Amino acid sequence: MSETTIHELKSLLFSLIRCNTVNPPGNSREAIDLIAEYLKNTPADIKIIEAWDDKNKTYMYNLIAEYSTGSGKTLIFNGHHDVVPPGANWSYDPFKPVEENGWIIGRGASDMKGGIAAMVYAFKHLCENPDFKGKLVLSIVADEEIDSSAGTRYLLEKGLLKGDYAIVGESTGLNIVTARKGVIWVKIKTLGVAAHGSKPHLGVNAIEKMAKIIERLSKLRWSIRHPRLGKPTMNFGIIRGGTSINTVADECELLIDMRAIPGQKIEDIKKRICGEIEKIRLKDKDLKYEIELIDVFPPYEIDRKHKLVKIARKTVKEITGKTPKLLAKPGSSDVVFLAEKGIASIDLGPTGRNAHGANEAVNFESVAKLSEIYIKVAKRILK
Ligand SMILES: [Zn+2]
């Protein structure tokens, strides 16, 4: 990369970090306008798409830029512009980026404005030097840090984001993520009958009923294993119930965070949980309950021999001199929603540190290398 290019990429990254895109509220339009401005002299078709976010009662903003050289496949670059709140213990202003020993420090540097800068730069370069056949799509999205409902999920559901391949630029240390666990948030509510605390036999205690459910579910074992992600897990995250110490609780609510592995079907998981509760009910006719899936991020896996993985691997090796690892991660990313729609997708991003923590940083050399990788992968896959 030339000096001018390095300078351009770095100043793009600095400007992105300076935009305060903390989610919640996640309504910042500044980062989107900045990218639209950066791309305005390219031949790309740029759209800014607002999505109403009911959680924060605000609009969130997404950018989709497209450039096609004619018929062929479509490659999507995807990155989220929202960041988590800065939190405490920073040695710097989180929104005034600084460079130290090759690292750019600031909130979002690693998660994931480093990845965005590399893909925005790569997209611009590819539009100006269109040495590929097919269509390139840049999607810079909101709301990934909460649930993507006003970001990637919204765009996919509305049919505004379509393609054959997708690369998500979350920090991966220039490695490639090919599998992720899914997230299933389950709410169980038990319904009892209130009575005076001095006469509990006149009521039905919803907390006692929930205790039986917890005991049963905590013994639940899954026979399925993933070679790299291990077994599914379950965590009881929140429990709420009762109204006062001297009243028989008429309601109790439990929130479960279940992590599923590729190959597991969401419906089967729900059926299994319901089946366990039904077993308790066979012996306890007073058990009344409701169960609801409050959110689902599906498990994800791409074949490690898929064309996109092979091309990405070869390209990273050529540009960095190091063969990238193929990683399996317990956490989710927007990659899972893209893959759910049948788009062959991977995460491939820069080297970061302290994501979501104080003094978050990204290694600038990895961002520069990443933009070269993106350019080369696009040319190779769109052939
Ligand atoms: Zn992220």
Residues whose N, C-alpha, C, O or C-beta is under 5 A from the ligand:
A	BS01	ZN	D111 M112 E170
